[in-house]
Amino acid sequence: MQHTTQTIQVTALWKATSKLFAALRIVNSWLADNANNRQKRGHEYRAIRQLHALDDHLLKDIGLHRSQIESAVLTGRVDANRSYWSMR
């Protein structure tokens, strides 16, 4: 009888431990994703700040209008409605 009780207790402990580790893996994954997103936002913010520091002539040389900076940094492309040639 004692052997069966111990087996049931070990099985219950194993199940609880497995659930705990699964929850910890989810939390760890969420924290890692959050840290990566914060780092990415930091890079984007610096790029936007540096591009805003350029004068309009330099922005025009690289094919950007000041109003396109955020969109270009965040999406990786320039708004198709405002091409380089329409800025001339």
ROPA-365635 format. One record per residue: chain; residue in three letters; residue number from 1; x, y, z of N, C-alpha, C, O in turn. Coordinates in Angstrom, 1 decimal. Each point is the difference from the previous one (the first is absolute). Layout:
REM residues N
 kette rest  nr     nX     nY     nZ    caX    caY    caZ     cX     cY     cZ     oX     oY     oZ
     A  Ala NUM      X      Y      Z      X      Y      Z      X      Y      Z      X      Y      Z
...
END
This chain:
REM residues 88
 kette rest  nr     nX     nY     nZ    caX    caY    caZ     cX     cY     cZ     oX     oY     oZ
     A  Met   1    0.8   -1.2    0.0   -0.8    1.2    0.0    0.9    1.3    0.0   -0.3    0.9   -0.7
     A  Gln   2    1.3   -1.0    1.5    0.9    1.2    0.1    0.7    0.3   -1.4    0.2    1.1   -0.4
     A  His   3    0.2   -2.2   -0.2    0.6    0.1   -1.3   -0.9    0.7   -1.1    0.4    0.9   -0.7
     A  Thr   4   -1.7   -1.2    0.7   -0.9    0.6   -0.9   -0.2    1.4    0.4   -0.1    0.9   -1.0
     A  Thr   5    0.0   -0.5    2.2   -0.1    1.4    0.4    1.2    0.8   -0.4   -0.2    1.1   -0.5
     A  Gln   6    1.3   -1.7    0.7    1.3    0.8   -0.5    0.0    0.1   -1.5    0.4    1.1   -0.5
     A  Thr   7   -0.9   -2.1   -0.2    0.0    0.1   -1.5   -1.0    1.1   -0.4    0.3    0.8   -0.9
     A  Ile   8   -1.4   -0.7    1.6   -1.0    1.0   -0.4    0.6    1.4    0.4   -0.2    1.0   -0.8
     A  Gln   9    0.8   -0.8    1.9    0.6    1.2    0.4    1.1    0.5   -1.0    0.1    1.1   -0.4
     A  Val  10    0.8   -2.1    0.0    1.0    0.3   -0.9   -0.6    0.4   -1.4    0.5    1.0   -0.6
     A  Thr  11   -1.5   -1.7    0.2   -0.7    0.4   -1.3   -0.6    1.3    0.1    0.1    0.8   -1.0
     A  Ala  12   -0.8   -0.4    2.1   -0.6    1.3    0.2    1.1    1.1    0.0   -0.2    1.0   -0.6
     A  Leu  13    1.3   -1.3    1.3    1.1    1.0    0.0    0.6    0.2   -1.3    0.3    1.1   -0.4
     A  Trp  14   -0.1   -2.2   -0.4    0.5    0.1   -1.4   -0.9    0.8   -0.9    0.5    0.9   -0.7
     A  Lys  15   -1.8   -1.1    0.8   -0.9    0.8   -0.8    0.0    1.5    0.4    0.0    0.8   -0.9
     A  Ala  16    0.1   -0.6    2.2    0.0    1.4    0.4    1.3    0.7   -0.4    0.0    1.2   -0.5
     A  Thr  17    1.1   -1.9    0.6    1.3    0.5   -0.4    0.0    0.3   -1.5    0.6    1.0   -0.5
     A  Ser  18   -1.1   -2.0   -0.3   -0.1    0.2   -1.5   -0.8    1.3   -0.3    0.4    0.7   -0.9
     A  Lys  19   -1.5   -0.5    1.6   -0.8    1.2   -0.3    0.7    1.2    0.3   -0.1    1.0   -0.7
     A  Leu  20    0.8   -1.0    1.9    0.8    1.1    0.4    1.1    0.4   -1.0    0.2    1.2   -0.4
     A  Phe  21    0.5   -2.2   -0.1    1.1    0.2   -1.0   -0.6    0.5   -1.3    0.6    0.9   -0.7
     A  Ala  22   -1.8   -1.4    0.3   -0.6    0.5   -1.2   -0.4    1.5    0.1    0.2    0.8   -0.9
     A  Ala  23   -0.7   -0.4    2.1   -0.3    1.4    0.3    1.2    0.8    0.0    0.0    1.1   -0.6
     A  Leu  24    1.1   -1.6    1.2    1.2    0.8    0.0    0.6    0.2   -1.4    0.6    1.0   -0.3
     A  Arg  25   -0.7   -2.0   -0.6    0.4    0.1   -1.4   -0.7    1.1   -0.7    0.5    0.7   -0.8
     A  Ile  26   -1.9   -0.7    1.0   -0.8    1.1   -0.6    0.4    1.4    0.5    0.2    0.9   -0.8
     A  Val  27    0.0   -0.8    2.1    0.5    1.3    0.5    1.3    0.4   -0.5    0.2    1.1   -0.4
     A  Asn  28    0.7   -2.1    0.3    1.4    0.3   -0.5   -0.1    0.4   -1.4    0.7    1.0   -0.4
     A  Ser  29   -1.5   -1.6   -0.4   -0.2    0.3   -1.4   -0.5    1.4   -0.2    0.4    0.8   -0.8
     A  Trp  30   -1.4   -0.4    1.6   -0.6    1.3    0.0    1.0    1.1    0.4    0.0    1.0   -0.7
     A  Leu  31    0.8   -1.3    1.7    1.0    1.0    0.4    1.1    0.2   -1.0    0.4    1.1   -0.3
     A  Ala  32    0.0   -2.2   -0.4    1.0    0.1   -1.0   -0.6    0.8   -1.2    0.7    0.9   -0.6
     A  Asp  33   -2.0   -1.2    0.2   -0.6    0.8   -1.1   -0.1    1.5    0.4    0.2    0.8   -0.9
     A  Asn  34   -0.6   -0.6    2.1   -0.1    1.4    0.5    1.3    0.7   -0.1    0.1    1.2   -0.4
     A  Ala  35    1.0   -1.8    0.8    1.3    0.6    0.0    0.4    0.3   -1.4    0.6    1.0   -0.3
     A  Asn  36   -0.8   -2.0   -0.6    0.3    0.2   -1.4   -0.8    1.2   -0.6    0.6    0.8   -0.8
     A  Asn  37   -1.8   -0.7    1.1   -0.8    1.1   -0.5    0.4    1.3    0.5    0.1    1.0   -0.7
     A  Arg  38    0.3   -0.9    2.0    0.5    1.2    0.5    1.3    0.4   -0.6    0.2    1.2   -0.3
     A  Gln  39    0.7   -2.1    0.0    1.3    0.3   -0.7   -0.3    0.5   -1.4    0.6    0.9   -0.5
     A  Lys  40   -1.5   -1.6   -0.2   -0.4    0.4   -1.4   -0.5    1.5    0.0    0.3    0.8   -0.8
     A  Arg  41   -1.2   -0.5    1.8   -0.6    1.3    0.1    1.1    1.0    0.3   -0.1    1.2   -0.5
     A  Gly  42    1.1   -1.6    1.3    1.1    1.0    0.3    0.8    0.3   -1.3    0.4    1.1   -0.2
     A  His  43   -0.2   -2.2   -0.6    0.8    0.3   -1.3   -0.8    0.8   -0.9    0.5    0.9   -0.7
     A  Glu  44   -1.9   -1.1    0.6   -0.8    0.8   -0.9    0.0    1.4    0.5    0.0    1.0   -0.8
     A  Tyr  45   -0.2   -0.8    2.1    0.0    1.4    0.5    1.3    0.8   -0.3   -0.1    1.1   -0.4
     A  Arg  46    1.2   -1.8    0.6    1.3    0.6   -0.3    0.1    0.4   -1.5    0.5    1.1   -0.4
     A  Ala  47   -0.9   -2.0   -0.5    0.0    0.2   -1.4   -0.9    1.2   -0.4    0.4    0.9   -0.8
     A  Ile  48   -1.6   -0.8    1.4   -0.9    1.1   -0.3    0.6    1.3    0.5    0.0    1.0   -0.7
     A  Arg  49    0.6   -1.0    1.9    0.6    1.2    0.6    1.2    0.4   -0.9    0.2    1.2   -0.3
     A  Gln  50    0.6   -2.1   -0.2    1.2    0.4   -0.8   -0.5    0.5   -1.4    0.6    0.9   -0.5
     A  Leu  51   -1.6   -1.5   -0.1   -0.5    0.5   -1.2   -0.6    1.4    0.1    0.1    0.8   -0.9
     A  His  52   -0.8   -0.6    2.0   -0.6    1.4    0.2    1.1    1.0    0.2   -0.2    1.2   -0.2
     A  Ala  53    1.4   -1.6    0.6    1.1    0.9    0.2    0.6    0.5   -1.3    0.7    1.0    0.0
     A  Leu  54   -1.0   -1.8   -1.1    0.6    0.4   -1.3   -0.8    1.2   -0.6   -1.2    0.2    0.3
     A  Asp  55    1.8    0.6   -1.1   -0.7    1.1   -0.6   -0.8   -0.5   -1.2    0.2   -1.2   -0.5
     A  Asp  56   -1.1    2.0    0.0   -0.9   -0.4   -1.1    0.7   -0.4   -1.3   -0.4   -0.9   -0.7
     A  His  57    1.6    1.5    0.4    0.7   -0.3   -1.2    0.6   -1.4    0.1    0.0   -0.8   -1.0
     A  Leu  58    0.6    0.4    2.2    0.5   -1.3    0.1   -1.1   -1.1    0.0    0.2   -1.0   -0.6
     A  Leu  59   -1.3    1.3    1.2   -1.1   -0.9   -0.1   -0.5   -0.2   -1.4   -0.3   -1.1   -0.5
     A  Lys  60    0.3    2.2   -0.3   -0.4   -0.1   -1.4    1.0   -0.9   -0.8   -0.4   -0.7   -0.9
     A  Asp  61    1.7    0.9    1.2    1.0   -0.8   -0.6   -0.2   -1.5    0.2    0.3   -0.8   -0.9
     A  Ile  62   -0.8    0.4    2.0   -0.2   -1.4    0.3   -1.4   -0.5   -0.4   -0.4   -1.1    0.3
     A  Gly  63   -0.4    2.0   -0.8   -1.3   -0.3   -0.5   -1.1    0.1    1.0   -1.0   -0.7   -0.1
     A  Leu  64    1.2    1.5    1.2   -1.0    0.1    1.0   -0.5    1.4    0.2    0.8    1.0   -0.2
     A  His  65   -2.0   -0.9    0.5   -0.6    1.3    0.5   -0.1   -0.1    1.5   -0.2   -1.1    0.5
     A  Arg  66    0.3    2.2    0.2   -0.1    0.0    1.4   -1.2   -0.7    0.5    0.0   -0.7    1.1
     A  Ser  67   -1.1    0.8   -1.8   -1.3   -0.6    0.5    0.0   -1.5   -0.2   -0.9   -0.7    0.5
     A  Gln  68    1.9    0.1   -1.2    0.1   -1.4   -0.3    0.9   -0.7    1.0    0.1   -1.3   -0.1
     A  Ile  69    0.6    2.0    0.9    1.0   -0.6    0.8   -0.5   -1.2    0.9    0.5   -1.1    0.0
     A  Glu  70   -1.5    1.4    0.8   -0.6   -1.0    0.9   -0.4   -1.2   -0.8    0.3   -1.2    0.4
     A  Ser  71   -1.1    1.4   -1.4   -0.5   -1.1   -0.8    1.1   -0.8   -0.6    0.0   -1.3   -0.1
     A  Ala  72    1.0    2.0   -0.5    1.1   -0.7   -0.6    0.8   -0.9    1.0    0.4   -1.1   -0.3
     A  Val  73   -0.2    1.6    1.5    0.7   -0.8    1.0   -0.8   -1.1    0.5    0.5   -1.1    0.1
     A  Leu  74   -1.8    1.3    0.2   -0.8   -1.0    0.6   -0.4   -1.1   -1.0   -0.2   -1.2    0.4
     A  Thr  75    0.0    1.6   -1.7   -0.4   -1.0   -1.0    1.1   -0.5   -0.9   -0.1   -1.1   -0.6
     A  Gly  76    1.2    1.8    0.6    1.1   -0.4   -0.9   -0.2    0.5   -1.4    0.8   -0.4   -0.9
     A  Arg  77   -1.8    1.2    0.6   -0.2    0.5   -1.3   -0.5    1.4    0.0   -0.6    0.4    1.0
     A  Val  78    0.7    0.3   -2.1   -0.5    1.4   -0.1   -1.4   -0.1   -0.6   -0.3   -0.8   -0.8
     A  Asp  79   -0.5    1.7    1.3   -1.4    0.1   -0.4    0.0    0.2   -1.6    0.6    0.9   -0.5
     A  Ala  80   -1.3   -1.8   -0.1   -0.1    0.0   -1.5   -0.7    1.2   -0.5    0.2    0.4   -1.2
     A  Asn  81   -1.0    0.3    1.9   -0.7    1.2   -0.4    0.9    1.2   -0.1   -0.4    1.0   -0.7
     A  Arg  82    1.6   -1.1    1.3    0.9    1.1   -0.1    1.4   -0.5   -0.4    0.8   -0.3    0.9
     A  Ser  83   -0.6    0.2   -2.1    1.3   -0.5   -0.5    1.0    1.1    0.0   -0.2    1.1    0.2
     A  Tyr  84    1.5   -1.6   -0.4    1.1    0.9   -0.1   -0.2    1.1   -1.1    0.3    1.2    0.3
     A  Trp  85   -0.8   -1.6   -1.4   -0.2    0.9   -1.1   -1.1    1.1    0.2    0.1    1.0   -0.6
     A  Ser  86   -1.0   -1.3    1.4   -1.1    1.0    0.3    0.5    1.0    1.0   -0.6    1.0    0.2
     A  Met  87    1.8   -1.2    0.4    0.5    1.0    1.0    0.9    1.0   -0.7    0.4    1.0    0.6
     A  Arg  88   -0.1   -1.2   -1.9    0.9    0.9   -0.7   -0.7    1.3   -0.3    0.7    0.9   -0.6
END
